[in-house]
């Protein structure tokens, strides 16, 4: 793993944040949590996770925040979130997860570095995003927050890197390992920050702190 070079500028206003989110539709969102929460409950959780991700991104105090929506941006939740937060809602590209992620980097990185997150990581904080922005501002090509399941909870790039997203084995425990290998082969400099966990399975609900459970409407 490369460690980068240079000094941070201390000015992160050009480091953008993009959030990828599914519409909170019962049967579409957080399907692996349906056995524990029911389809409607999983959809409600998706709404709260998405709001939390937007608040986290805004609280980091970086550059512009955008929400990339699927299957489209017409859902009333997305419209209401745009009105409440001012965050633009864009439509995710067609194709697999890699295609959608690469499209976001290809479009955003014309304006500066981009941090990309999903909505499934309650442990992710504004401080995590600021540290990731700092890493990119030192001159690194990429920064990651690996996830315990073998993927990653956040990826940041200074420029689009198609090799990190094309033909990947998504939704497997090989994602981060494959990403490291591809970054190394491409001669990229990068760093990996704290390993985080995603809220994907019913067992993950027990990992939420009392405050997180209250924020996500899961407190009993």
Backbone torsions as a table, in degrees:
resi	resn	phi	psi	omega
1	UNK	NA	130.9	-180.0
2	UNK	-82.0	156.9	-174.7
3	UNK	-114.3	-6.4	172.9
4	UNK	90.2	-174.1	-174.7
5	UNK	-157.4	168.0	176.0
6	UNK	82.9	-178.4	-179.3
7	UNK	-119.8	149.4	177.0
8	UNK	-66.9	145.2	178.8
9	UNK	-82.0	-20.1	-176.0
10	UNK	78.2	-2.6	-179.7
11	UNK	-115.3	106.0	-174.9
12	UNK	-103.8	12.5	-173.7
13	UNK	-64.5	-18.0	-179.7
14	UNK	-97.0	1.1	178.3
15	UNK	-90.7	110.2	-176.1
16	UNK	-85.3	162.7	175.5
17	UNK	-130.2	127.3	175.3
18	UNK	-115.4	136.7	178.9
19	UNK	-114.7	124.8	175.0
20	UNK	-93.5	129.7	-175.9
21	UNK	-143.8	140.2	169.4
22	UNK	-85.9	148.9	173.2
23	UNK	-63.6	142.2	-178.3
24	UNK	-78.4	67.9	-178.4
25	UNK	-103.3	127.7	179.6
26	UNK	-57.8	127.8	-178.7
27	UNK	93.4	-12.7	177.3
28	UNK	-107.6	-41.4	-173.1
29	UNK	-96.7	138.3	175.0
30	UNK	49.6	49.2	-173.5
31	UNK	-64.9	-29.5	-179.6
32	UNK	-72.0	-12.7	177.0
33	UNK	-95.7	-2.6	-179.2
34	UNK	-58.9	-39.5	177.8
35	UNK	-57.8	-29.0	-178.6
36	UNK	-93.4	-34.0	-171.3
37	UNK	-114.4	-12.7	-171.0
38	UNK	79.9	161.8	-176.9
39	UNK	-63.9	-43.3	-179.8
40	UNK	-67.9	-39.3	178.9
41	UNK	-65.6	-38.8	177.7
42	UNK	-64.9	-37.9	178.0
43	UNK	-66.5	-39.9	177.1
44	UNK	-62.4	-41.4	178.0
45	UNK	-62.0	-39.4	178.4
46	UNK	-60.2	-39.7	177.2
47	UNK	-60.5	-45.7	-177.2
48	UNK	-69.8	-38.8	177.4
49	UNK	-63.2	-38.7	179.5
50	UNK	-67.0	-44.1	176.7
51	UNK	-59.7	-43.4	-179.4
52	UNK	-62.4	-41.7	179.4
53	UNK	-61.6	-41.0	178.5
54	UNK	-65.7	-44.5	179.2
55	UNK	-62.1	-40.6	178.3
56	UNK	-62.4	-45.4	-179.6
57	UNK	-63.0	-42.0	-179.8
58	UNK	-69.8	-39.1	-178.0
59	UNK	-68.3	-18.3	178.3
60	UNK	-66.6	-20.5	176.7
61	UNK	69.8	33.9	179.7
62	UNK	-96.2	-146.1	179.6
63	UNK	-85.0	-160.5	-176.8
64	UNK	-58.6	144.9	177.4
65	UNK	-110.5	135.4	175.7
66	UNK	-129.3	152.2	177.1
67	UNK	-114.3	120.2	178.6
68	UNK	-99.9	117.1	-167.8
69	UNK	-105.3	149.7	171.6
70	UNK	-142.8	143.3	5.9
71	UNK	-77.6	-16.0	175.0
72	UNK	-159.1	-177.8	-177.6
73	UNK	-103.3	14.6	-174.5
74	UNK	-87.5	-11.9	-178.4
75	UNK	-57.8	140.7	-175.9
76	UNK	-60.3	-29.5	177.1
77	UNK	-63.1	-44.7	179.1
78	UNK	-64.5	-40.6	179.2
79	UNK	-63.4	-42.4	179.8
80	UNK	-67.0	-38.6	179.7
81	UNK	-65.9	-39.4	176.7
82	UNK	-61.7	-43.5	-179.6
83	UNK	-66.0	-38.4	-176.3
84	UNK	-77.3	-36.1	-172.0
85	UNK	-105.8	-21.0	-174.5
86	UNK	77.9	4.5	-178.7
87	UNK	-79.0	125.2	178.6
88	UNK	-63.8	140.7	177.8
89	UNK	-107.4	118.2	178.4
90	UNK	-111.2	162.6	-178.4
91	UNK	-99.6	128.6	178.1
92	UNK	-61.8	146.7	179.6
93	UNK	-67.5	163.5	173.6
94	UNK	-75.5	167.5	-179.7
95	UNK	104.0	-169.8	-178.3
96	UNK	-82.1	-177.8	-177.4
97	UNK	-56.6	-40.3	179.4
98	UNK	-62.0	-41.9	177.3
99	UNK	-60.4	-42.3	-177.4
100	UNK	-68.7	-40.3	178.9
101	UNK	-67.6	-45.6	-178.4
102	UNK	-62.3	-37.2	178.1
103	UNK	-60.9	-42.7	179.0
104	UNK	-60.9	-45.1	179.0
105	UNK	-66.1	-40.7	-178.1
106	UNK	-61.4	-36.9	-177.8
107	UNK	-83.0	-40.1	-175.4
108	UNK	-79.1	-35.8	-171.4
109	UNK	-71.0	-4.2	170.3
110	UNK	-68.2	-19.2	-177.9
111	UNK	-105.3	-12.1	-178.2
112	UNK	148.3	-178.6	-179.7
113	UNK	-61.6	157.5	-179.6
114	UNK	-135.2	134.7	167.6
115	UNK	-102.6	131.8	-179.2
116	UNK	-119.8	128.4	179.3
117	UNK	-131.6	164.9	171.4
118	UNK	-104.1	-156.4	-179.4
119	UNK	-116.8	10.2	-169.3
120	UNK	-102.1	10.9	-171.0
121	UNK	-122.6	82.4	178.8
122	UNK	-57.2	-30.3	-179.5
123	UNK	-70.9	-14.3	-177.1
124	UNK	-67.8	128.3	-176.6
125	UNK	-120.2	166.1	173.7
126	UNK	-56.7	-35.2	179.1
127	UNK	-62.9	-37.2	176.4
128	UNK	-60.4	-43.2	-178.4
129	UNK	-68.5	-38.4	178.4
130	UNK	-64.5	-40.0	177.9
131	UNK	-65.0	-38.0	178.3
132	UNK	-66.0	-41.3	177.3
133	UNK	-61.8	-41.1	178.9
134	UNK	-60.4	-40.5	179.9
135	UNK	-61.0	-43.0	179.0
136	UNK	-67.8	-34.1	-179.1
137	UNK	-72.6	-14.3	174.3
138	UNK	-78.9	-9.4	-179.8
139	UNK	110.5	-0.5	176.4
140	UNK	-63.5	149.6	176.5
141	UNK	-76.6	-31.9	-172.9
142	UNK	-150.8	158.4	174.7
143	UNK	-146.2	145.0	-177.3
144	UNK	-136.4	146.8	159.6
145	UNK	-106.8	101.1	177.2
146	UNK	-61.0	156.3	176.1
147	UNK	-111.4	152.6	-177.7
148	UNK	-61.3	-24.3	-177.1
149	UNK	-83.6	4.4	178.9
150	UNK	99.0	-3.7	175.9
151	UNK	-100.8	-146.9	172.8
152	UNK	-143.1	149.0	-177.8
153	UNK	-92.5	-17.1	179.2
154	UNK	-155.6	141.9	172.4
155	UNK	-133.2	134.6	176.3
156	UNK	-125.3	139.5	-179.5
157	UNK	-137.3	148.5	172.7
158	UNK	-84.9	-25.8	-179.4
159	UNK	-148.6	155.5	179.2
160	UNK	-58.4	141.7	179.3
161	UNK	-135.8	86.1	-175.4
162	UNK	-57.2	-31.4	-176.8
163	UNK	-61.8	-23.5	-179.4
164	UNK	-81.0	-9.1	-171.6
165	UNK	-127.3	-16.0	-174.3
166	UNK	-88.5	126.3	175.9
167	UNK	67.2	28.3	179.4
168	UNK	-81.3	155.7	175.5
169	UNK	-89.3	76.6	-177.3
170	UNK	-66.3	157.5	178.5
171	UNK	60.5	32.8	174.0
172	UNK	-129.5	168.6	179.3
173	UNK	-81.6	8.1	-179.8
174	UNK	-99.5	-1.3	-171.4
175	UNK	-60.3	-50.4	-177.1
176	UNK	-68.2	-39.7	178.4
177	UNK	-63.0	-43.7	177.7
178	UNK	-64.6	-37.7	179.7
179	UNK	-64.4	-43.6	177.4
180	UNK	-58.6	-45.7	-177.9
181	UNK	-62.8	-42.1	-179.8
182	UNK	-68.7	-39.7	177.8
183	UNK	-63.3	-41.2	179.0
184	UNK	-64.0	-45.2	-179.3
185	UNK	-63.9	-31.6	-178.7
186	UNK	-84.2	-3.4	179.5
187	UNK	74.0	25.1	-178.9
188	UNK	-80.8	151.1	169.4
189	UNK	-99.2	137.3	-177.6
190	UNK	-156.8	168.2	171.7
191	UNK	-139.2	158.0	177.2
192	UNK	-118.4	127.1	-179.5
193	UNK	-96.1	-161.8	-174.4
194	UNK	-55.6	137.2	173.9
195	UNK	-76.1	129.2	-177.2
196	UNK	-115.6	179.5	179.1
197	UNK	-129.1	150.0	179.7
198	UNK	-101.6	149.3	175.4
199	UNK	-92.6	91.9	-174.8
200	UNK	-121.8	-38.5	-172.6
201	UNK	-112.4	156.7	177.7
202	UNK	-51.9	-36.8	-179.7
203	UNK	-64.0	-24.7	-179.2
204	UNK	-69.6	-22.4	-178.8
205	UNK	-60.4	-32.6	-178.9
206	UNK	-70.4	-15.3	-178.5
207	UNK	-83.3	-12.9	179.5
208	UNK	-68.0	138.7	174.3
209	UNK	-72.1	163.2	176.7
210	UNK	-54.9	-40.2	-179.7
211	UNK	-66.1	-40.3	178.3
212	UNK	-65.3	-40.1	178.6
213	UNK	-61.7	-40.3	178.3
214	UNK	-66.2	-45.5	-178.3
215	UNK	-61.8	-32.7	-177.7
216	UNK	-94.5	6.6	176.6
217	UNK	71.8	25.8	-176.8
218	UNK	-108.7	-1.5	-179.0
219	UNK	-68.3	139.4	178.8
220	UNK	-103.5	NA	NA
